Amino acid sequence: MDFKNLTISQIDSMRRTALRELDKRRNFYPRWIQAGKMTQGKAEFEIKAMQEIVDYFNWLQIHATPEQQTLF
């Protein structure tokens, strides 16, 4: 994949995928912590990291070039 020339559609698809993953982590991690499969600190780190990825894709959408916006 050519990350320098992503279309707005590709950016949105990746953003939605990251958002789904973030939702899964928010749902599953509390149970994993309770079951002793993950520490609270690890869960917080992983959720924060995925939130930053979602935030980055949101930023990319807002700052897409006119060329990227017309290449759906």
Biopython code that builds the backbone (N, CA, C, O; Angstrom):
import numpy as np
from Bio.PDB.StructureBuilder import StructureBuilder

atoms = [
    (1, "MET", "N", (0.841, -1.177, 0.000)),
    (1, "MET", "CA", (0.000, 0.000, 0.000)),
    (1, "MET", "C", (0.891, 1.246, 0.000)),
    (1, "MET", "O", (1.886, 1.325, 0.720)),
    (2, "ASP", "N", (0.508, 2.188, -0.809)),
    (2, "ASP", "CA", (1.234, 3.445, -0.914)),
    (2, "ASP", "C", (0.648, 4.437, 0.091)),
    (2, "ASP", "O", (-0.350, 5.098, -0.194)),
    (3, "PHE", "N", (1.264, 4.537, 1.253)),
    (3, "PHE", "CA", (0.729, 5.381, 2.323)),
    (3, "PHE", "C", (0.831, 6.869, 2.017)),
    (3, "PHE", "O", (0.165, 7.676, 2.665)),
    (4, "LYS", "N", (1.642, 7.242, 1.052)),
    (4, "LYS", "CA", (1.767, 8.652, 0.698)),
    (4, "LYS", "C", (0.577, 9.138, -0.113)),
    (4, "LYS", "O", (0.296, 10.335, -0.151)),
    (5, "ASN", "N", (-0.122, 8.216, -0.762)),
    (5, "ASN", "CA", (-1.212, 8.602, -1.657)),
    (5, "ASN", "C", (-2.528, 7.931, -1.283)),
    (5, "ASN", "O", (-3.264, 7.477, -2.159)),
    (6, "LEU", "N", (-2.827, 7.865, 0.006)),
    (6, "LEU", "CA", (-4.087, 7.278, 0.445)),
    (6, "LEU", "C", (-5.260, 8.156, 0.034)),
    (6, "LEU", "O", (-5.186, 9.383, 0.102)),
    (7, "THR", "N", (-6.328, 7.523, -0.388)),
    (7, "THR", "CA", (-7.552, 8.269, -0.685)),
    (7, "THR", "C", (-8.322, 8.461, 0.613)),
    (7, "THR", "O", (-8.064, 7.773, 1.600)),
    (8, "ILE", "N", (-9.260, 9.390, 0.612)),
    (8, "ILE", "CA", (-10.088, 9.631, 1.786)),
    (8, "ILE", "C", (-10.883, 8.380, 2.130)),
    (8, "ILE", "O", (-11.149, 8.115, 3.302)),
    (9, "SER", "N", (-11.259, 7.618, 1.127)),
    (9, "SER", "CA", (-11.992, 6.371, 1.341)),
    (9, "SER", "C", (-11.127, 5.343, 2.074)),
    (9, "SER", "O", (-11.600, 4.662, 2.984)),
    (10, "GLN", "N", (-9.868, 5.238, 1.678)),
    (10, "GLN", "CA", (-8.951, 4.318, 2.353)),
    (10, "GLN", "C", (-8.691, 4.758, 3.783)),
    (10, "GLN", "O", (-8.657, 3.932, 4.695)),
    (11, "ILE", "N", (-8.510, 6.038, 3.979)),
    (11, "ILE", "CA", (-8.297, 6.571, 5.318)),
    (11, "ILE", "C", (-9.510, 6.268, 6.198)),
    (11, "ILE", "O", (-9.364, 5.835, 7.341)),
    (12, "ASP", "N", (-10.699, 6.498, 5.660)),
    (12, "ASP", "CA", (-11.920, 6.251, 6.430)),
    (12, "ASP", "C", (-12.078, 4.770, 6.768)),
    (12, "ASP", "O", (-12.507, 4.425, 7.869)),
    (13, "SER", "N", (-11.737, 3.907, 5.837)),
    (13, "SER", "CA", (-11.818, 2.471, 6.091)),
    (13, "SER", "C", (-10.876, 2.060, 7.227)),
    (13, "SER", "O", (-11.256, 1.288, 8.107)),
    (14, "MET", "N", (-9.659, 2.576, 7.202)),
    (14, "MET", "CA", (-8.701, 2.265, 8.271)),
    (14, "MET", "C", (-9.145, 2.868, 9.599)),
    (14, "MET", "O", (-8.967, 2.254, 10.651)),
    (15, "ARG", "N", (-9.717, 4.056, 9.555)),
    (15, "ARG", "CA", (-10.223, 4.703, 10.771)),
    (15, "ARG", "C", (-11.338, 3.884, 11.392)),
    (15, "ARG", "O", (-11.357, 3.673, 12.605)),
    (16, "ARG", "N", (-12.270, 3.420, 10.565)),
    (16, "ARG", "CA", (-13.377, 2.610, 11.071)),
    (16, "ARG", "C", (-12.892, 1.279, 11.636)),
    (16, "ARG", "O", (-13.428, 0.802, 12.637)),
    (17, "THR", "N", (-11.886, 0.676, 11.010)),
    (17, "THR", "CA", (-11.309, -0.571, 11.512)),
    (17, "THR", "C", (-10.657, -0.344, 12.879)),
    (17, "THR", "O", (-10.842, -1.143, 13.797)),
    (18, "ALA", "N", (-9.906, 0.729, 13.010)),
    (18, "ALA", "CA", (-9.264, 1.048, 14.294)),
    (18, "ALA", "C", (-10.312, 1.351, 15.361)),
    (18, "ALA", "O", (-10.138, 0.981, 16.522)),
    (19, "LEU", "N", (-11.389, 2.015, 14.981)),
    (19, "LEU", "CA", (-12.451, 2.323, 15.927)),
    (19, "LEU", "C", (-13.144, 1.057, 16.418)),
    (19, "LEU", "O", (-13.469, 0.946, 17.600)),
    (20, "ARG", "N", (-13.374, 0.095, 15.512)),
    (20, "ARG", "CA", (-13.953, -1.196, 15.926)),
    (20, "ARG", "C", (-13.025, -1.907, 16.910)),
    (20, "ARG", "O", (-13.479, -2.469, 17.907)),
    (21, "GLU", "N", (-11.725, -1.880, 16.624)),
    (21, "GLU", "CA", (-10.758, -2.514, 17.519)),
    (21, "GLU", "C", (-10.761, -1.826, 18.883)),
    (21, "GLU", "O", (-10.689, -2.495, 19.913)),
    (22, "LEU", "N", (-10.841, -0.514, 18.896)),
    (22, "LEU", "CA", (-10.899, 0.223, 20.155)),
    (22, "LEU", "C", (-12.136, -0.194, 20.958)),
    (22, "LEU", "O", (-12.046, -0.416, 22.166)),
    (23, "ASP", "N", (-13.272, -0.297, 20.297)),
    (23, "ASP", "CA", (-14.499, -0.728, 20.978)),
    (23, "ASP", "C", (-14.355, -2.140, 21.550)),
    (23, "ASP", "O", (-14.802, -2.412, 22.665)),
    (24, "LYS", "N", (-13.727, -3.036, 20.781)),
    (24, "LYS", "CA", (-13.506, -4.409, 21.269)),
    (24, "LYS", "C", (-12.639, -4.393, 22.516)),
    (24, "LYS", "O", (-12.938, -5.084, 23.490)),
    (25, "ARG", "N", (-11.576, -3.616, 22.493)),
    (25, "ARG", "CA", (-10.678, -3.551, 23.651)),
    (25, "ARG", "C", (-11.415, -3.023, 24.867)),
    (25, "ARG", "O", (-11.246, -3.538, 25.972)),
    (26, "ARG", "N", (-12.219, -2.012, 24.673)),
    (26, "ARG", "CA", (-12.974, -1.448, 25.799)),
    (26, "ARG", "C", (-13.973, -2.458, 26.370)),
    (26, "ARG", "O", (-14.270, -2.435, 27.564)),
    (27, "ASN", "N", (-14.482, -3.332, 25.522)),
    (27, "ASN", "CA", (-15.432, -4.350, 25.985)),
    (27, "ASN", "C", (-14.754, -5.564, 26.604)),
    (27, "ASN", "O", (-15.205, -6.063, 27.635)),
    (28, "PHE", "N", (-13.681, -6.045, 25.993)),
    (28, "PHE", "CA", (-13.046, -7.282, 26.436)),
    (28, "PHE", "C", (-12.063, -7.101, 27.583)),
    (28, "PHE", "O", (-12.006, -7.944, 28.479)),
    (29, "TYR", "N", (-11.303, -6.043, 27.577)),
    (29, "TYR", "CA", (-10.228, -5.908, 28.556)),
    (29, "TYR", "C", (-10.701, -5.924, 30.005)),
    (29, "TYR", "O", (-10.029, -6.535, 30.837)),
    (30, "PRO", "N", (-11.826, -5.286, 30.358)),
    (30, "PRO", "CA", (-12.259, -5.382, 31.760)),
    (30, "PRO", "C", (-12.478, -6.836, 32.216)),
    (30, "PRO", "O", (-12.161, -7.186, 33.353)),
    (31, "ARG", "N", (-13.013, -7.665, 31.335)),
    (31, "ARG", "CA", (-13.204, -9.084, 31.675)),
    (31, "ARG", "C", (-11.874, -9.799, 31.808)),
    (31, "ARG", "O", (-11.702, -10.648, 32.683)),
    (32, "TRP", "N", (-10.924, -9.452, 30.929)),
    (32, "TRP", "CA", (-9.611, -10.086, 30.989)),
    (32, "TRP", "C", (-8.871, -9.674, 32.261)),
    (32, "TRP", "O", (-8.156, -10.477, 32.861)),
    (33, "ILE", "N", (-9.045, -8.440, 32.658)),
    (33, "ILE", "CA", (-8.431, -7.981, 33.912)),
    (33, "ILE", "C", (-9.022, -8.756, 35.082)),
    (33, "ILE", "O", (-8.300, -9.246, 35.950)),
    (34, "GLN", "N", (-10.343, -8.858, 35.090)),
    (34, "GLN", "CA", (-11.033, -9.571, 36.162)),
    (34, "GLN", "C", (-10.626, -11.043, 36.222)),
    (34, "GLN", "O", (-10.549, -11.632, 37.301)),
    (35, "ALA", "N", (-10.366, -11.631, 35.052)),
    (35, "ALA", "CA", (-9.971, -13.042, 34.984)),
    (35, "ALA", "C", (-8.474, -13.230, 35.235)),
    (35, "ALA", "O", (-7.994, -14.363, 35.275)),
    (36, "GLY", "N", (-7.737, -12.137, 35.402)),
    (36, "GLY", "CA", (-6.305, -12.230, 35.646)),
    (36, "GLY", "C", (-5.479, -12.469, 34.397)),
    (36, "GLY", "O", (-4.306, -12.831, 34.494)),
    (37, "LYS", "N", (-6.069, -12.272, 33.219)),
    (37, "LYS", "CA", (-5.362, -12.489, 31.955)),
    (37, "LYS", "C", (-4.608, -11.242, 31.477)),
    (37, "LYS", "O", (-3.796, -11.311, 30.554)),
    (38, "MET", "N", (-4.894, -10.096, 32.123)),
    (38, "MET", "CA", (-4.259, -8.842, 31.724)),
    (38, "MET", "C", (-4.225, -7.921, 32.932)),
    (38, "MET", "O", (-5.130, -7.944, 33.766)),
    (39, "THR", "N", (-3.187, -7.118, 33.023)),
    (39, "THR", "CA", (-3.133, -6.149, 34.115)),
    (39, "THR", "C", (-3.879, -4.877, 33.720)),
    (39, "THR", "O", (-4.078, -4.595, 32.539)),
    (40, "GLN", "N", (-4.277, -4.132, 34.714)),
    (40, "GLN", "CA", (-4.952, -2.854, 34.475)),
    (40, "GLN", "C", (-4.043, -1.912, 33.686)),
    (40, "GLN", "O", (-4.488, -1.232, 32.761)),
    (41, "GLY", "N", (-2.770, -1.882, 34.065)),
    (41, "GLY", "CA", (-1.817, -1.009, 33.379)),
    (41, "GLY", "C", (-1.656, -1.356, 31.911)),
    (41, "GLY", "O", (-1.616, -0.468, 31.060)),
    (42, "LYS", "N", (-1.562, -2.647, 31.610)),
    (42, "LYS", "CA", (-1.428, -3.086, 30.213)),
    (42, "LYS", "C", (-2.681, -2.715, 29.427)),
    (42, "LYS", "O", (-2.585, -2.256, 28.289)),
    (43, "ALA", "N", (-3.852, -2.911, 30.024)),
    (43, "ALA", "CA", (-5.110, -2.579, 29.352)),
    (43, "ALA", "C", (-5.189, -1.085, 29.053)),
    (43, "ALA", "O", (-5.567, -0.683, 27.952)),
    (44, "GLU", "N", (-4.834, -0.274, 30.033)),
    (44, "GLU", "CA", (-4.870, 1.172, 29.824)),
    (44, "GLU", "C", (-3.912, 1.591, 28.716)),
    (44, "GLU", "O", (-4.245, 2.436, 27.885)),
    (45, "PHE", "N", (-2.723, 0.997, 28.708)),
    (45, "PHE", "CA", (-1.747, 1.315, 27.659)),
    (45, "PHE", "C", (-2.283, 0.937, 26.278)),
    (45, "PHE", "O", (-2.196, 1.731, 25.341)),
    (46, "GLU", "N", (-2.835, -0.270, 26.149)),
    (46, "GLU", "CA", (-3.328, -0.753, 24.855)),
    (46, "GLU", "C", (-4.514, 0.067, 24.363)),
    (46, "GLU", "O", (-4.611, 0.360, 23.171)),
    (47, "ILE", "N", (-5.403, 0.434, 25.254)),
    (47, "ILE", "CA", (-6.557, 1.248, 24.867)),
    (47, "ILE", "C", (-6.098, 2.646, 24.455)),
    (47, "ILE", "O", (-6.578, 3.192, 23.461)),
    (48, "LYS", "N", (-5.178, 3.220, 25.211)),
    (48, "LYS", "CA", (-4.661, 4.552, 24.870)),
    (48, "LYS", "C", (-3.957, 4.526, 23.511)),
    (48, "LYS", "O", (-4.122, 5.444, 22.707)),
    (49, "ALA", "N", (-3.181, 3.486, 23.259)),
    (49, "ALA", "CA", (-2.480, 3.375, 21.971)),
    (49, "ALA", "C", (-3.472, 3.302, 20.811)),
    (49, "ALA", "O", (-3.283, 3.963, 19.790)),
    (50, "MET", "N", (-4.522, 2.506, 20.965)),
    (50, "MET", "CA", (-5.510, 2.389, 19.883)),
    (50, "MET", "C", (-6.285, 3.692, 19.735)),
    (50, "MET", "O", (-6.639, 4.064, 18.616)),
    (51, "GLN", "N", (-6.557, 4.393, 20.824)),
    (51, "GLN", "CA", (-7.238, 5.683, 20.730)),
    (51, "GLN", "C", (-6.382, 6.670, 19.952)),
    (51, "GLN", "O", (-6.907, 7.461, 19.169)),
    (52, "GLU", "N", (-5.081, 6.632, 20.156)),
    (52, "GLU", "CA", (-4.184, 7.519, 19.418)),
    (52, "GLU", "C", (-4.185, 7.202, 17.924)),
    (52, "GLU", "O", (-4.075, 8.108, 17.097)),
    (53, "ILE", "N", (-4.308, 5.932, 17.578)),
    (53, "ILE", "CA", (-4.402, 5.542, 16.166)),
    (53, "ILE", "C", (-5.690, 6.089, 15.563)),
    (53, "ILE", "O", (-5.674, 6.643, 14.464)),
    (54, "VAL", "N", (-6.805, 5.937, 16.274)),
    (54, "VAL", "CA", (-8.085, 6.482, 15.801)),
    (54, "VAL", "C", (-7.971, 8.001, 15.639)),
    (54, "VAL", "O", (-8.412, 8.559, 14.634)),
    (55, "ASP", "N", (-7.383, 8.656, 16.624)),
    (55, "ASP", "CA", (-7.218, 10.113, 16.555)),
    (55, "ASP", "C", (-6.381, 10.515, 15.334)),
    (55, "ASP", "O", (-6.675, 11.513, 14.675)),
    (56, "TYR", "N", (-5.357, 9.747, 15.043)),
    (56, "TYR", "CA", (-4.507, 10.049, 13.890)),
    (56, "TYR", "C", (-5.294, 9.930, 12.584)),
    (56, "TYR", "O", (-5.181, 10.791, 11.712)),
    (57, "PHE", "N", (-6.088, 8.872, 12.446)),
    (57, "PHE", "CA", (-6.883, 8.732, 11.223)),
    (57, "PHE", "C", (-7.938, 9.828, 11.131)),
    (57, "PHE", "O", (-8.241, 10.296, 10.034)),
    (58, "ASN", "N", (-8.503, 10.246, 12.264)),
    (58, "ASN", "CA", (-9.427, 11.388, 12.254)),
    (58, "ASN", "C", (-8.707, 12.638, 11.751)),
    (58, "ASN", "O", (-9.248, 13.391, 10.941)),
    (59, "TRP", "N", (-7.484, 12.850, 12.236)),
    (59, "TRP", "CA", (-6.688, 13.995, 11.800)),
    (59, "TRP", "C", (-6.412, 13.920, 10.294)),
    (59, "TRP", "O", (-6.522, 14.918, 9.581)),
    (60, "LEU", "N", (-6.055, 12.728, 9.826)),
    (60, "LEU", "CA", (-5.788, 12.564, 8.392)),
    (60, "LEU", "C", (-7.005, 12.928, 7.554)),
    (60, "LEU", "O", (-6.874, 13.578, 6.517)),
    (61, "GLN", "N", (-8.185, 12.514, 7.996)),
    (61, "GLN", "CA", (-9.405, 12.839, 7.251)),
    (61, "GLN", "C", (-9.627, 14.345, 7.184)),
    (61, "GLN", "O", (-9.967, 14.886, 6.132)),
    (62, "ILE", "N", (-9.434, 15.007, 8.301)),
    (62, "ILE", "CA", (-9.651, 16.456, 8.357)),
    (62, "ILE", "C", (-8.657, 17.195, 7.466)),
    (62, "ILE", "O", (-8.997, 18.201, 6.844)),
    (63, "HIS", "N", (-7.431, 16.689, 7.411)),
    (63, "HIS", "CA", (-6.363, 17.370, 6.683)),
    (63, "HIS", "C", (-6.053, 16.748, 5.314)),
    (63, "HIS", "O", (-4.978, 16.968, 4.757)),
    (64, "ALA", "N", (-6.974, 15.993, 4.796)),
    (64, "ALA", "CA", (-6.769, 15.384, 3.476)),
    (64, "ALA", "C", (-6.635, 16.476, 2.412)),
    (64, "ALA", "O", (-7.294, 17.514, 2.471)),
    (65, "THR", "N", (-5.775, 16.211, 1.456)),
    (65, "THR", "CA", (-5.584, 17.161, 0.361)),
    (65, "THR", "C", (-6.791, 17.119, -0.569)),
    (65, "THR", "O", (-7.538, 16.140, -0.559)),
    (66, "PRO", "N", (-6.994, 18.149, -1.362)),
    (66, "PRO", "CA", (-8.099, 18.114, -2.332)),
    (66, "PRO", "C", (-8.014, 16.906, -3.268)),
    (66, "PRO", "O", (-9.042, 16.344, -3.648)),
    (67, "GLU", "N", (-6.807, 16.507, -3.637)),
    (67, "GLU", "CA", (-6.639, 15.340, -4.504)),
    (67, "GLU", "C", (-7.126, 14.077, -3.809)),
    (67, "GLU", "O", (-7.783, 13.244, -4.433)),
    (68, "GLN", "N", (-6.816, 13.927, -2.543)),
    (68, "GLN", "CA", (-7.264, 12.747, -1.797)),
    (68, "GLN", "C", (-8.783, 12.738, -1.665)),
    (68, "GLN", "O", (-9.401, 11.674, -1.718)),
    (69, "GLN", "N", (-9.382, 13.890, -1.497)),
    (69, "GLN", "CA", (-10.824, 13.956, -1.297)),
    (69, "GLN", "C", (-11.591, 13.620, -2.562)),
    (69, "GLN", "O", (-12.751, 13.219, -2.473)),
    (70, "THR", "N", (-10.999, 13.766, -3.720)),
    (70, "THR", "CA", (-11.705, 13.484, -4.968)),
    (70, "THR", "C", (-11.428, 12.085, -5.513)),
    (70, "THR", "O", (-11.964, 11.706, -6.555)),
    (71, "LEU", "N", (-10.586, 11.312, -4.808)),
    (71, "LEU", "CA", (-10.223, 9.993, -5.305)),
    (71, "LEU", "C", (-11.020, 8.859, -4.663)),
    (71, "LEU", "O", (-10.462, 7.781, -4.456)),
    (72, "PHE", "N", (-12.255, 9.047, -4.351)),
    (72, "PHE", "CA", (-13.019, 7.966, -3.722)),
    (72, "PHE", "C", (-13.221, 6.849, -4.722)),
    (72, "PHE", "O", (-13.842, 5.836, -4.400)),
]
sb = StructureBuilder()
sb.init_structure("model")
sb.init_model(0)
sb.init_chain("A")
sb.init_seg("    ")
for serial, (resi, resn, name, xyz) in enumerate(atoms, 1):
    if name == "N":
        sb.init_residue(resn, " ", resi, " ")
    sb.init_atom(name, np.array(xyz, "f"), 0.0, 1.0, " ", f" {name:<3s}", serial, name[0])
structure = sb.get_structure()
